[in-house]
Amino acid sequence: MAYFDNAATTYPKPECVYSFMDEFYRKDGANAGRGTYEKAVGAAKLISDTRVAVQQLLHCPTKQVIFEPTATISLNIIIQGIIAKGAKNIYISPFEHNAVTRTLYAYEKKEQIHVYQLSVSSQMQFELEKIRYQFEEIKPDMVIVSHVGNVFGIVAPVEEIFKIAKEFNAITLVDMAQSAGLVDINAGLETFDFAVFAGHKTMYGPTGIAGFVMKPSIDLPAVLYGGTGFESANQDMPEQLPQRFEFGTMNIAGIAGLYSALQWINTKGIKNIWEIEQKNREELLRIFRRYSFVQVVGNYDNNRYAGIVSVLLDGISSDVAGSIFNEQNISVRTGLECAPLAHKFAGTYPSGTIRFSVSYFSSSDDFSVLSGALDNIADLNY
């Protein structure tokens, strides 16, 4: 199968991820924080070592790493916690995932918050001066930005946006689900309060492991509760980090896979991984340009993009196109890709697009299969 759904989850993973997960889970697959015996200590050390590896990747050695099962849970913990502390005016980009927008909408319906969109031009460029003016008109309590949008792959200038946001003392949150491990960024900057990551995407780890980094000085209230193996007599969640937000049994196998993936990224080099993905994205665009019935959506010269390309096929709906590609052994994502605001902004709502997303491992065979499929569609319909 030609796999072009890497924005959903990268596939394949580095071979070391598969082998290390199997080896570690067979040897030290006990529960961490629930005992002092050898296997429990081994699991706890793995978690600690993986925290350090995340800090190194994101250049944030003084910030706390919190592990969660998904980026969605991480976003909920942060957003709901900040709203509980009194945030009212929240700014987002037009390219946010439903993990952000649905969470905000739940509070907006109850008239607890007001949500505003950051100013972005018709060519999908963030307009920094207009954003400053927006903040002057209505002071932000929180600013949330996807570092890489999951529909069009635009790399947002989060450093510049957050620098402006901090002039107004806003809490800042960057969603790095599509960028951690691919787009080098200094999340250790003082202007970054929270950064969310997803292990199974551009970090090349398995599903079921994600999390966030945060400033330890921020008083973020707990919104989810459970056992931590720590201060068990206390019916409040512990004050200490990371225990305050790491409840229940942790995904030790997932953390093992993430640890191995981070070692792989460190060996390959994040710059090299980015360059290879850029070459693969350019190959996608080169193929699409050969077919007059393929319309690339949201690709503008002045923007920076990760390896995501959304297209439309003349006369074929995105859902039907997905079935056609599947019949020809090609994996793609179709529809709204869990980001309806992005499609409303681009004018592709409600039918959505056909999203192709490449990775470090996209191969010439993948592109050859894609070209053959497009040739077949051209012969049948055009």
N, C-alpha and C positions, 0 to 999 in steps of 0.2 A: 504494500500500500504506500502511495505517495502521501506523506503526512504534512499537511499545511494547517494544523490547528494548534501550533505551539503557544499561542496566546492563552489557550485554555489550560494546557499543561505541556511542558516540553517533553518530547519523545523522539528518539530514545533518551535515556539518561546515560551519563558516563558509565562505562562498565564497572568502574570501581565502586559506584554507588550500590549496584546490585550485590556485588560480592561482599562488601563491608557490612551491609545490612544483615545479610545471611550469617556471616561469621560472628558479628557482635551479638546478634539476637540468640544464637545458639550458645554462646559463651557467657554473656552477661545480661541476659534478657529479664532480669528481675526488676521490681519496682523501686524507683529512687525515692529517698526521703522516708522510707517506711521501715528501715532497719539498718543495722551496722555490720551486717554480715558481708562477706566478700563481694557477692554479686550485686548487692544493693549499692555498695561503695563504688563498684565499677560503673554502674549506671549513672550514679551521681557525678562521677568524674567526667563521663562523656558529656553530660548536660553542661557542666561547667566549662569544659573545653570548647564546646560548640558556641556557648555565649561569647567567649573570647574571640572565636573565629568570626562571628557576626560583627562584633565591635571593630575588628580589624578591617573587614570588608567595607563597612560603612564609615570608617574613620571616626569612631565615636567612643574612645576608650573610657571616658568619664560618664557615659550614659548607661542606664540599666536596660538589659535585654530581657524581655518577657516572652515566653513561648506560649502559643495558643494553637488549637487545632487548625484554624483557618484565619485568613486575613479579614474575613467578614466579622468573625467574633472579635478580633482585635479592634476593628473600626467601631463596632458597637460599644465595646468597653470604654474606649476613649471618648467618643462623641456623647454617649449617654452620661458619662461621668462629668464631662465639661458642662453639659446642659444642666445637670443636677447642681453644679456650682454657680449657676446663674447666667450662663451665656444666653444672649437673646438674638443678636444680629450675627448671622453666620453666612460667610461668603464661600461659594464653590465655583469651580470652573464648569463650563458647559459639557465637559467630557467625563464627568464622574460616573462611576459604577453604581448599580442599585444598592450595593452594600452601604454606600454613603447616602444616596438620595432617598431610599426607602426609610432608612433610620431617621433622617431629618423630617421626612414627610409625616411620620407618625407623631412627631412633636408639633409640627406645623399645623396639622389638623386640629390639635388641641389648643392652638393659639398660644403656645408657650414660646415659640421662636419665630423669627423672620429669616427667610432664606433669600439671598441675592446672588446673582451670577456675575462673576468677574467679567470685565469688558474684554471681548475678543473680536478681532476684525473678521470680515467676511472671508478672508484668506487664512483664518484660523491662527492668527498671531495675537498673543497676549499684548494688550495695549497698556503699558505700565503707567504712563502719565494719566490716562483715563481711570485706571485702577486707583491711583492715588487720590484723584478727585472723588471717586466713589466713596473712598474711606473718609474723606473730609466731610462729605455730605451725610453719611451714616456710618458712624464709628463701628469698626468690626470688633466683635468679641472673639471670634474664631474664624480662621481661614483654612480651607481644606482644598488641596490641589493634588490631582493624580500626576505623578512625575511623568509617566507615559500613559496616554489614553489608550484604552483597549480596543477602540473601534478603528481609529486612523493612525495610531502609533506616534502621535505628536509628543515630542519631549518638551515639557513645559519649563519655563525659566523660574523654577521654584526659588532659587537663591535670591533673585531680584524681587520676586513677589513677597517673599517672607521678610526681606529687609524692609520693605515698605510697611508691611503689616506690623512689624515690631515698633515702628514709629508711633503706632496707635495702641501699643501694648496688647495686641491680639494674641491668642493662643494659636499656634501653627501646627498643622498636621499634613504630612505628605504621604500619599498612598503610593508605595513603591512596589506594588504587586507585579507590575509589568517591567520593572527596571532594576531592582536589586540584583547585583551580580552581572549586570549588562552595562548600565550607564553609571560611570563612576561619579560619585557625589559625596560631599563632605557633610554627612548628617551630624557630625560633631559640632557644627557651627552653633553659636549661641542663639541664632534666629530660628533654629529647628527645635520645637518642643517635642514632637512625636513623629516617628517614621514607621510605617507599617510595611512588612515584607511577607511574601508568600513563598515558601520553600520549593513548591512544585513547579514554578514557572521559570523565570530567568536565573534562579539560583540552582536549577538542575537537580533538585532533591526530589523526594517522593511526595505524594499527596498526604494530607493529614498533619502537616507541620508548617507553622507560620508564626507570626508574632509581631512585636513592635519594640522599638527602643524609645526611651523617654528620659527626660531630665529627672534625676532622683528628687530634686527639690520641689517638683510639682505635687501638690496635694490633690491627687485624683481619687475620688471616692469609689468604693467598690459598688458595682451594679449587679454582679453575679456572685454566688456564694457556694461554699462547699468545703470539703475536707482538703487539708494541705499537708498533713503529716507534721504540722508545726503549730504549737500553742493549742493543742486540741481541746483543752478545757475552756478556752476563750470562745464564746459564742459570736463574737464579732470577728470579721476577717482580720488577719494580722496586719499591723502597720508596716512591717518590714517588706521591702521589695527583694526578690520578685514574688514572694509567697502570697502577697495580697491579691495577685491576679492569676496565679497558677494553682488552680483547684482541680481536684480529681486526679486520676492516674494519667501521667504524661505518656505521650506516644514515643516510647524509647526507641522503637524500630525506626520511626520517622526521623527522630533526632540523629540517630546513627547515620541514616542516609544523607541528611543535611550536612552533617559534619564531613562526610566523605566528599560530597559535592563541593563544599567550600574549599577543601584541600585541592580538588581538581581545578577550581577557578583560580586559586592562587598559583598553581603550577602553570596553567595556560596563560594567565594574565588577562585581566578584565579588558584591557585595551585591545588585545588580540581577538578576544571573543567578540567584542563590539565590531571590529573591522571585518571579521568573517561574516557576521550577521548582516552588516551593511552591504557586502558583496552579494550575499544571497538575496537581499531585498532588491538590489539593482537588477539582478537576474530575473526576478519576478516581473519588475516593471518592463524590462526589455521584452519579455515574452508577451505581456499584455499589449504592448504597443504594436505588435504585429497583426492584431485582430481589430478591425474597425468596430465590431459589435461589442467590444469590451470597453466600458467606461470606468476609469479609475476615479474614485471619489476622495476628495480631501487631500490631494497631493500637491503642495505648493513649494516653489523653489526656495523661499526664504525661511522655511521651517526645517527643523531637525527631527528625524524620524527614527524610531526603532523598527524592527523587522515585521511590521504589520502593514498590509495593503488591503483596502476595501474596494470592491468593484461592483458594478451592475452589468448585466448582460441585456442587450436590447431585445425586448419582446419576451423575456423569460423572467419570471418572478424569482426572488432569492430562494424561496422554499423549493420551487421546482428545480432551480439550478443546483441546489444542494443534493437533491436526489439524483440528478444527472451525473454530477461528479462522483457521488458514491457508487453508482453503477459502473463507473470507469476506474474504481479503486483509488479515489482521491478523497482525503479527509479535509473538509473545510467547515467553517462555522457560518451559519446563515441567520438572517433575521435581525433583531435589535441588539444582540450580543450583551444583554443585561445593562444597556446604557441608552435608554430612550432619549435622554436629553441631548446626547451627541447627535442622534439621528434627526431630532427636531431642528437642531442648529444647522445641520448640513442639508436639510430638505429631503432626507431619505426615510422619514417617518410616514406611515407606520410599517411599511413593508420591509425596511432595513436593507442590508447589503449582504454580499458574499465576502467573508473575511478570510484572507490568506495570511498566514503568519509563519515565518521561517525561524530557524534557530542555527546554532553553531553546526548542528549535524545534518542540516538539509543538504541533499546530495544532487549530483548531476542526474542520477536516475530519477529522482523526484521531479526535477524540471522537465526531463524528457517525457515522463508520463503525463505531466500537465500539458505540455505542448501537443501531444497526441490527442488528448481529450478535447482541447480547444479546436484542433483540426477536425475532429469528428463533429463537433457542434457546428462548425462553419459549414461542413458539407451537408448537414441535415437541414439547416435553417437559413442559411444565407447564400 
